[in-house]
């Protein structure tokens, strides 16, 4: 395992940027930086720790070797308020592979050791700055391949899972203390808690554990879920369609064009399949400003990587020249063409316009309405057929049918997002073990075997403890942090 007495260094920035960042942490971090970094006039590196309690940034130059120095910035984070809990420094220099390699060699020659994969976050865990679930979340944020993964990992990093587990474990410990008190005074006429009350408490805990599992998604499935994107010109009805399919207000809906600037993501869940559904900025044949250009670049990049594009055209528009130009901007793997806002037109007019769209684009269009749910069941069936039919068995979830969420929209009460937690395989195993132990403990209490129930409740508490802090088995911790990249 990692030796906390060492001072380590690693490049912590990705290749291809304008600058490179070398991160140093350990007991000798500040003294080594004082040897290679020359502050600008007016800055005193040696006295910064006593003068500034939190952190500081210094401008100056760093010596690459005896005859070369380059402009640099030095960021100082002092123990215990740093990321690792030890003194930590970052040297920011111009991005140059040769320069960075020479600087690393200079630092290694002064007694530093190259950091191992995950060592910076491992030190944060070992120094009590992060629990184990949060430490794992750091790696998931680094390796996240889509926005949904990042949001899920950020919830883990924020301690959401740990908070939920702590509340459940506190209820178990409270129940355990009452049972043990009764056993300690079993020879006297004292009853701290009845068997019925114990059973009720354990039933409540079991329900909370079941809800934690049911209200979560396997983090591993987020990596494999197919992505389905909505594309079209501004104000083509994409945001309304996203909300209707998801069943909650994920995207702001406005008659004002260009309301959506960022890529908005949600999980589309039906009894048969799941996929990542996302909306992005409306595409424009010729962006008029830098903001439009950046939004369009992000939209096209997201759409190019998805398995299916739902291409939306406003059926009420008199002319489709803009939509045809927009369609030429993307080259998706699969495309499903949708005529939105179909409820605005009469049935004969709708049929005529659908035929005109099919002739203009050379492909059939499906009439849809986010307001009345017209065509939405067909959209879901098409997504399943074109993208996710082979994955249905692996990712199906016992959720209510999406059609129940998209019909009768006017009568439906406002619904907020179900805040899913993404659990790794290790987290799910810990919660599952605790659930099984609580179920067994409940049965033992019913049979009058409180001594056995106590052992099972203790085991359930230990299972939940493993979410945030595994027993200090070096092999277990090493296996977790070796998944990290170097410099993190």
C-alpha positions, 0 to 999 in steps of 0.5 A, a space after each residue: 500500500 502507499 507510504 504516507 511518509 513519501 513525497 510524491 509527484 505526478 503530471 495531473 493534467 491531460 495532454 493537449 491543453 495550453 498548460 501542464 500541471 504537476 502535482 506534489 504532496 507529502 511532508 517535503 512538498 513545500 521544501 522541494 518547491 522552495 528549491 525549484 521555484 523562484 517567486 516574483 519580487 514581493 512573494 516569500 515562499 518560505 513564510 506562506 504557510 505561517 502567513 496564510 491559513 488556507 491556500 495561496 497562488 504565487 507567480 514566478 519561474 521554475 528551474 527545469 535544470 541548472 541553465 533553464 527556467 520558465 514562467 510558472 505559477 505555484 498553487 499551495 494548499 496546506 495541510 489539513 485543508 488540502 485535497 490529500 490532507 497533506 501539504 500539496 502543491 501544483 506547479 503550472 507550466 506551459 504545455 510541453 512534453 519535453 519541458 514537463 519530463 525534464 521538470 519531473 526528473 529534476 523533482 525526482 532527483 531531489 528525493 520525490 517518488 513518482 505517484 502510483 495510480 490513484 495515490 492522491 485520492 488514496 491519501 485523501 481517503 487514508 487521511 480522512 478527507 473522503 470516505 471510500 464511496 466518495 473516493 470511488 466517485 472521483 474515479 467515476 468522474 474522471 472516467 465518465 463518458 457521458 453527462 449522466 455518469 458525471 451527474 451520478 458520480 457527483 452525487 456519490 462524491 457529495 456523500 448522498 449514498 453515505 448519508 442514506 447508509 448512515 441513517 439506516 445504520 443509526 436506526 439499526 444501532 438504536 434498535 440493537 442497543 434496546 435489545 441488548 439492554 433487555 438481554 443484560 437485565 433479563 433477570 429483572 422485571 424490566 422490558 426496554 423494547 417488546 418483540 413486536 416493537 423490534 419487528 416493526 423497527 426492523 421492518 421499517 429498516 428493511 423497507 428503507 434498504 429495499 427503497 435504496 436498491 429500488 431507487 438506484 441504478 447500477 452504475 455499470 449499466 450507465 456505461 452501456 446504456 444506448 444514447 438517443 438524441 433529439 435534433 432539429 432546428 430551434 423551436 422544433 418541439 424537442 424539449 417538449 418531446 423530451 419532457 413527455 417521453 421522460 415523464 417529468 420537466 427535464 427541459 425548459 419549454 418556451 416559445 422563444 427560440 434557442 432556449 436550450 443551450 446545453 446538452 440535457 440528459 435523462 434516463 428513459 425507462 420503460 418496462 422493456 428497456 432503458 436508454 439515455 435520452 438527451 436534448 441539445 441546442 437547436 441546429 442552425 445552418 449558419 450560427 450568427 455568433 460565438 455563443 450559437 457556434 459553441 452550442 451547435 458544436 456541442 450539440 453536433 458532437 453529442 449527436 454524432 456519438 449516439 445510437 439513434 437520432 430523433 430528428 424533429 420537424 415542426 409540422 406547422 411550419 410553412 417551409 422546410 428549407 431550414 430543416 433540410 439544411 439542418 438535417 445535412 449537418 448530422 450523420 447519425 447511425 440511425 435516424 427516426 424522423 418525427 413531425 412534431 406539434 401534430 395536434 395543432 392541425 386537423 386530421 386531413 391537413 396533418 395527413 397532407 403535411 406528413 406526405 409533403 415532409 416525406 416527399 421533401 426528405 425522402 423518408 417517412 415521418 411519424 406524426 407526434 404531439 407532446 401535448 396529447 401523446 399522439 404517436 408517442 407509443 410508436 416512438 417508444 416502440 421504434 426506439 426499442 426496435 432500432 436501438 435497444 431490443 438486444 439489451 432489454 433483458 439486461 437493463 429492464 427495470 420494474 418502473 411504471 410504463 412510460 405511456 402512463 406518464 405521457 398521456 393526459 398531460 394537461 390533467 397530470 400533476 407536476 412531477 419532479 425528477 426521481 433522484 436516482 443514486 448510481 450504485 457500483 457493484 460493491 455498493 449494491 452488494 453491501 446493501 443487499 447483504 444488509 437487507 438479507 441480514 435484517 430479514 433474517 434478524 426479523 425472523 429470529 425476533 419473531 421466534 424469540 431468539 433475540 441473541 441470534 437477532 443481535 448477531 445478525 443486526 450487528 452484521 447488517 451494520 457492518 455490511 453498511 459500514 463497508 460502503 464508506 470504509 472497508 476494513 483496512 485490507 491492503 489488497 482490497 484498497 490497492 485493488 480499488 485505487 489501482 483503477 485510477 489514472 496516475 496523477 489523481 
